[in-house]
Amino acid sequence: MNDSPRAKQLVALAWGLLCHLSFLAGVGAMVLGLHEGLRTGLGPFQGRWAVLADALLVLQFPLLHSLLLSAGGRRFMSRLAPLGLGKALATTTYATFASLQVLFTFLLWSPTGAVLWEASGAARWACEAAYVLSWVLVVKSMQDAGLGIQMGYLGWTAVARGEAPRYAGFPTGGMFRWCRQPIYAAFALTLWTGPVLTADRLFMAVVWTGYCLVGPLLKERRYQALYGQAFSDYQARVPYLLPALSRRRAG
């Protein structure tokens, strides 16, 4: 393939199409799967093999997600796109990987069938409302962080225009005024709300909530290296994950 501007545009469009189709499929599978207590998976395993397969699915997301954000992971992603576009398309590539990880987790899940609790009546309406609110917070926090990066279109749209991607500094507005990691906080809420609690969902909620608590530390270390004192000042004035609890400790 030649490296003409037209060829680069076609690569960018293909990368973007794959990214956004993966994103829609992954988010759709996750919203439905969590709502139904992970009873919608198509995995074929039963018994102890289901437990093992599901555990691997749960663990692969935080492990690979963090690995791709490391220096080695970023170098790996920068070599994937043709025509030397790997670095420019890095945000698109990363969003595609994350979306496919989520899609495979929920699509290949092997339900164990152990229902611990299912809301009914007024409690179900309350759970439904809490679940919807948690996803509204996810969308709002992603918007405040920059949808171009979160959804992956920053990279491919820049290449399609014949430009280099332009990255803003670390976010400080919107929900980022209240805590430094609102996306992780909102995502953790999606794991614990909803009308159906199964043993499968409880297991996922515990593991992925742990990742929401620890995983952002790697991102903050990267921000510290990039932005230095400016990020240190932001850390000093804005709590990590839970604003109310952090203020109470400070008091």
KOLDREN-969155 format. One record per residue (C-alpha): residue number from 0; x, y, z; residue in three letters. Coordinates in steps of 0.02 Angstrom, whole numbers, padded with zeros to 5 digits. Layout:
BEGIN
+-----+--------+--------+--------+-----+
:   i :     xx :     yy :     zz :  aa :
+-----+--------+--------+--------+-----+
: NUM :      X :      Y :      Z : ALA :
...
+-----+--------+--------+--------+-----+
END
This chain:
BEGIN
+-----+--------+--------+--------+-----+
:   i :     xx :     yy :     zz :  aa :
+-----+--------+--------+--------+-----+
:   0 :  00000 :  00000 :  00000 : MET :
:   1 :  00070 :  00172 : -00045 : ASN :
:   2 :  00083 :  00309 :  00084 : ASP :
:   3 : -00013 :  00443 : -00011 : SER :
:   4 : -00132 :  00557 :  00086 : PRO :
:   5 : -00278 :  00462 :  00010 : ARG :
:   6 : -00210 :  00296 :  00071 : ALA :
:   7 : -00185 :  00366 :  00246 : LYS :
:   8 : -00363 :  00431 :  00246 : GLN :
:   9 : -00428 :  00258 :  00200 : LEU :
:  10 : -00328 :  00178 :  00340 : VAL :
:  11 : -00393 :  00308 :  00462 : ALA :
:  12 : -00573 :  00278 :  00409 : LEU :
:  13 : -00554 :  00090 :  00424 : ALA :
:  14 : -00474 :  00108 :  00596 : TRP :
:  15 : -00614 :  00224 :  00651 : GLY :
:  16 : -00751 :  00109 :  00586 : LEU :
:  17 : -00678 : -00040 :  00677 : LEU :
:  18 : -00658 :  00062 :  00835 : CYS :
:  19 : -00834 :  00130 :  00842 : HIS :
:  20 : -00920 : -00033 :  00793 : LEU :
:  21 : -00820 : -00119 :  00931 : SER :
:  22 : -00865 :  00019 :  01053 : PHE :
:  23 : -01052 :  00006 :  01018 : LEU :
:  24 : -01050 : -00183 :  01028 : ALA :
:  25 : -00945 : -00186 :  01187 : GLY :
:  26 : -01044 : -00054 :  01280 : VAL :
:  27 : -01209 : -00131 :  01225 : GLY :
:  28 : -01156 : -00303 :  01286 : ALA :
:  29 : -01096 : -00230 :  01451 : MET :
:  30 : -01254 : -00129 :  01485 : VAL :
:  31 : -01365 : -00279 :  01450 : LEU :
:  32 : -01252 : -00403 :  01538 : GLY :
:  33 : -01235 : -00306 :  01700 : LEU :
:  34 : -01421 : -00265 :  01703 : HIS :
:  35 : -01465 : -00450 :  01689 : GLU :
:  36 : -01335 : -00507 :  01814 : GLY :
:  37 : -01220 : -00584 :  01682 : LEU :
:  38 : -01352 : -00711 :  01632 : ARG :
:  39 : -01344 : -00664 :  01446 : THR :
:  40 : -01171 : -00734 :  01406 : GLY :
:  41 : -01152 : -00865 :  01270 : LEU :
:  42 : -01005 : -00957 :  01349 : GLY :
:  43 : -01017 : -01147 :  01335 : PRO :
:  44 : -00939 : -01199 :  01500 : PHE :
:  45 : -01022 : -01267 :  01657 : GLN :
:  46 : -00972 : -01305 :  01834 : GLY :
:  47 : -00791 : -01279 :  01881 : ARG :
:  48 : -00743 : -01245 :  01701 : TRP :
:  49 : -00867 : -01102 :  01694 : ALA :
:  50 : -00791 : -01028 :  01852 : VAL :
:  51 : -00616 : -01042 :  01779 : LEU :
:  52 : -00664 : -00969 :  01610 : ALA :
:  53 : -00760 : -00826 :  01689 : ASP :
:  54 : -00616 : -00787 :  01807 : ALA :
:  55 : -00498 : -00773 :  01658 : LEU :
:  56 : -00620 : -00656 :  01571 : LEU :
:  57 : -00634 : -00547 :  01725 : VAL :
:  58 : -00446 : -00538 :  01750 : LEU :
:  59 : -00395 : -00508 :  01569 : GLN :
:  60 : -00480 : -00338 :  01564 : PHE :
:  61 : -00384 : -00247 :  01702 : PRO :
:  62 : -00221 : -00336 :  01664 : LEU :
:  63 : -00217 : -00301 :  01477 : LEU :
:  64 : -00296 : -00130 :  01500 : HIS :
:  65 : -00153 : -00078 :  01615 : SER :
:  66 : -00021 : -00164 :  01510 : LEU :
:  67 : -00071 : -00067 :  01354 : LEU :
:  68 : -00053 :  00095 :  01451 : LEU :
:  69 :  00126 :  00053 :  01501 : SER :
:  70 :  00274 :  00115 :  01400 : ALA :
:  71 :  00293 : -00055 :  01318 : GLY :
:  72 :  00107 : -00063 :  01280 : GLY :
:  73 :  00109 :  00106 :  01198 : ARG :
:  74 :  00259 :  00055 :  01091 : ARG :
:  75 :  00164 : -00101 :  01040 : PHE :
:  76 :  00010 : -00003 :  00988 : MET :
:  77 :  00116 :  00122 :  00892 : SER :
:  78 :  00173 : -00018 :  00776 : ARG :
:  79 :  00003 : -00090 :  00734 : LEU :
:  80 : -00065 :  00032 :  00605 : ALA :
:  81 :  00011 :  00030 :  00429 : PRO :
:  82 :  00094 :  00176 :  00338 : LEU :
:  83 :  00181 :  00235 :  00496 : GLY :
:  84 :  00015 :  00292 :  00571 : LEU :
:  85 :  00026 :  00189 :  00730 : GLY :
:  86 :  00071 :  00334 :  00844 : LYS :
:  87 : -00060 :  00451 :  00770 : ALA :
:  88 : -00194 :  00316 :  00784 : LEU :
:  89 : -00144 :  00261 :  00959 : ALA :
:  90 : -00302 :  00327 :  01044 : THR :
:  91 : -00410 :  00239 :  00914 : THR :
:  92 : -00313 :  00077 :  00934 : THR :
:  93 : -00323 :  00082 :  01123 : TYR :
:  94 : -00511 :  00115 :  01123 : ALA :
:  95 : -00533 : -00030 :  01002 : THR :
:  96 : -00437 : -00149 :  01114 : PHE :
:  97 : -00536 : -00094 :  01268 : ALA :
:  98 : -00702 : -00113 :  01177 : SER :
:  99 : -00658 : -00287 :  01113 : LEU :
: 100 : -00603 : -00339 :  01288 : GLN :
: 101 : -00771 : -00286 :  01358 : VAL :
: 102 : -00866 : -00368 :  01215 : LEU :
: 103 : -00776 : -00534 :  01235 : PHE :
: 104 : -00799 : -00531 :  01424 : THR :
: 105 : -00988 : -00516 :  01416 : PHE :
: 106 : -01015 : -00613 :  01255 : LEU :
: 107 : -00911 : -00764 :  01308 : LEU :
: 108 : -00967 : -00766 :  01489 : TRP :
: 109 : -01029 : -00937 :  01549 : SER :
: 110 : -01173 : -00902 :  01671 : PRO :
: 111 : -01171 : -01008 :  01828 : THR :
: 112 : -01356 : -00973 :  01862 : GLY :
: 113 : -01334 : -00931 :  02047 : ALA :
: 114 : -01456 : -00786 :  02081 : VAL :
: 115 : -01425 : -00706 :  02251 : LEU :
: 116 : -01558 : -00572 :  02242 : TRP :
: 117 : -01679 : -00498 :  02115 : GLU :
: 118 : -01775 : -00340 :  02153 : ALA :
: 119 : -01962 : -00325 :  02129 : SER :
: 120 : -02094 : -00191 :  02150 : GLY :
: 121 : -02032 : -00022 :  02210 : ALA :
: 122 : -01859 : -00090 :  02245 : ALA :
: 123 : -01840 : -00139 :  02063 : ARG :
: 124 : -01886 :  00036 :  02005 : TRP :
: 125 : -01759 :  00108 :  02126 : ALA :
: 126 : -01625 : -00010 :  02062 : CYS :
: 127 : -01667 :  00030 :  01882 : GLU :
: 128 : -01654 :  00216 :  01917 : ALA :
: 129 : -01487 :  00194 :  02005 : ALA :
: 130 : -01421 :  00091 :  01859 : TYR :
: 131 : -01473 :  00222 :  01732 : VAL :
: 132 : -01397 :  00360 :  01840 : LEU :
: 133 : -01233 :  00267 :  01852 : SER :
: 134 : -01220 :  00260 :  01662 : TRP :
: 135 : -01266 :  00444 :  01648 : VAL :
: 136 : -01119 :  00480 :  01763 : LEU :
: 137 : -01006 :  00372 :  01656 : VAL :
: 138 : -01054 :  00469 :  01499 : VAL :
: 139 : -01036 :  00637 :  01587 : LYS :
: 140 : -00865 :  00595 :  01658 : SER :
: 141 : -00807 :  00531 :  01488 : MET :
: 142 : -00867 :  00693 :  01409 : GLN :
: 143 : -00773 :  00795 :  01539 : ASP :
: 144 : -00616 :  00692 :  01507 : ALA :
: 145 : -00630 :  00717 :  01319 : GLY :
: 146 : -00737 :  00603 :  01212 : LEU :
: 147 : -00608 :  00607 :  01073 : GLY :
: 148 : -00488 :  00508 :  01181 : ILE :
: 149 : -00617 :  00403 :  01273 : GLN :
: 150 : -00707 :  00347 :  01115 : MET :
: 151 : -00551 :  00342 :  01007 : GLY :
: 152 : -00598 :  00466 :  00872 : TYR :
: 153 : -00462 :  00593 :  00913 : LEU :
: 154 : -00334 :  00491 :  00817 : GLY :
: 155 : -00424 :  00437 :  00661 : TRP :
: 156 : -00512 :  00603 :  00629 : THR :
: 157 : -00346 :  00695 :  00640 : ALA :
: 158 : -00264 :  00577 :  00516 : VAL :
: 159 : -00415 :  00590 :  00400 : ALA :
: 160 : -00391 :  00779 :  00400 : ARG :
: 161 : -00205 :  00761 :  00366 : GLY :
: 162 : -00159 :  00829 :  00538 : GLU :
: 163 : -00069 :  00768 :  00692 : ALA :
: 164 : -00181 :  00729 :  00843 : PRO :
: 165 : -00189 :  00871 :  00968 : ARG :
: 166 : -00194 :  00817 :  01148 : TYR :
: 167 : -00261 :  00930 :  01284 : ALA :
: 168 : -00186 :  00930 :  01458 : GLY :
: 169 : -00257 :  00827 :  01599 : PHE :
: 170 : -00440 :  00866 :  01633 : PRO :
: 171 : -00487 :  00976 :  01781 : THR :
: 172 : -00663 :  01035 :  01738 : GLY :
: 173 : -00835 :  00960 :  01759 : GLY :
: 174 : -00835 :  00805 :  01869 : MET :
: 175 : -00646 :  00816 :  01881 : PHE :
: 176 : -00670 :  00962 :  02000 : ARG :
: 177 : -00742 :  00842 :  02128 : TRP :
: 178 : -00627 :  00694 :  02112 : CYS :
: 179 : -00477 :  00649 :  02004 : ARG :
: 180 : -00549 :  00485 :  01940 : GLN :
: 181 : -00735 :  00510 :  01906 : PRO :
: 182 : -00739 :  00386 :  01761 : ILE :
: 183 : -00679 :  00246 :  01873 : TYR :
: 184 : -00796 :  00298 :  02013 : ALA :
: 185 : -00947 :  00302 :  01896 : ALA :
: 186 : -00897 :  00136 :  01816 : PHE :
: 187 : -00888 :  00056 :  01988 : ALA :
: 188 : -01067 :  00113 :  02019 : LEU :
: 189 : -01126 :  00021 :  01864 : THR :
: 190 : -01057 : -00140 :  01940 : LEU :
: 191 : -01160 : -00127 :  02099 : TRP :
: 192 : -01325 : -00055 :  02037 : THR :
: 193 : -01459 : -00141 :  01935 : GLY :
: 194 : -01603 : -00256 :  01983 : PRO :
: 195 : -01515 : -00426 :  01978 : VAL :
: 196 : -01372 : -00484 :  02088 : LEU :
: 197 : -01299 : -00653 :  02044 : THR :
: 198 : -01143 : -00738 :  02107 : ALA :
: 199 : -01066 : -00701 :  01937 : ASP :
: 200 : -01100 : -00516 :  01949 : ARG :
: 201 : -01041 : -00508 :  02129 : LEU :
: 202 : -00875 : -00586 :  02080 : PHE :
: 203 : -00852 : -00465 :  01936 : MET :
: 204 : -00903 : -00316 :  02043 : ALA :
: 205 : -00776 : -00358 :  02178 : VAL :
: 206 : -00630 : -00384 :  02057 : VAL :
: 207 : -00666 : -00237 :  01943 : TRP :
: 208 : -00702 : -00120 :  02089 : THR :
: 209 : -00532 : -00166 :  02156 : GLY :
: 210 : -00460 : -00117 :  01988 : TYR :
: 211 : -00555 :  00048 :  01994 : CYS :
: 212 : -00470 :  00085 :  02159 : LEU :
: 213 : -00293 :  00035 :  02109 : VAL :
: 214 : -00284 :  00050 :  01920 : GLY :
: 215 : -00292 :  00241 :  01910 : PRO :
: 216 : -00131 :  00253 :  02012 : LEU :
: 217 : -00037 :  00199 :  01856 : LEU :
: 218 : -00120 :  00337 :  01755 : LYS :
: 219 : -00080 :  00465 :  01889 : GLU :
: 220 :  00102 :  00411 :  01888 : ARG :
: 221 :  00105 :  00443 :  01701 : ARG :
: 222 :  00022 :  00613 :  01723 : TYR :
: 223 :  00149 :  00656 :  01857 : GLN :
: 224 :  00290 :  00620 :  01736 : ALA :
: 225 :  00207 :  00723 :  01598 : LEU :
: 226 :  00143 :  00873 :  01693 : TYR :
: 227 :  00251 :  00882 :  01848 : GLY :
: 228 :  00206 :  01014 :  01976 : GLN :
: 229 :  00044 :  01062 :  01889 : ALA :
: 230 : -00025 :  00888 :  01919 : PHE :
: 231 :  00045 :  00883 :  02096 : SER :
: 232 : -00051 :  01042 :  02135 : ASP :
: 233 : -00209 :  00964 :  02063 : TYR :
: 234 : -00182 :  00809 :  02170 : GLN :
: 235 : -00163 :  00917 :  02324 : ALA :
: 236 : -00329 :  01005 :  02303 : ARG :
: 237 : -00441 :  00870 :  02225 : VAL :
: 238 : -00479 :  00702 :  02310 : PRO :
: 239 : -00437 :  00539 :  02222 : TYR :
: 240 : -00603 :  00445 :  02207 : LEU :
: 241 : -00728 :  00491 :  02344 : LEU :
: 242 : -00738 :  00679 :  02375 : PRO :
: 243 : -00849 :  00673 :  02531 : ALA :
: 244 : -00744 :  00543 :  02620 : LEU :
: 245 : -00584 :  00632 :  02575 : SER :
: 246 : -00649 :  00796 :  02643 : ARG :
: 247 : -00703 :  00710 :  02803 : ARG :
: 248 : -00528 :  00639 :  02827 : ARG :
: 249 : -00452 :  00809 :  02795 : ALA :
: 250 : -00568 :  00886 :  02925 : GLY :
+-----+--------+--------+--------+-----+
END
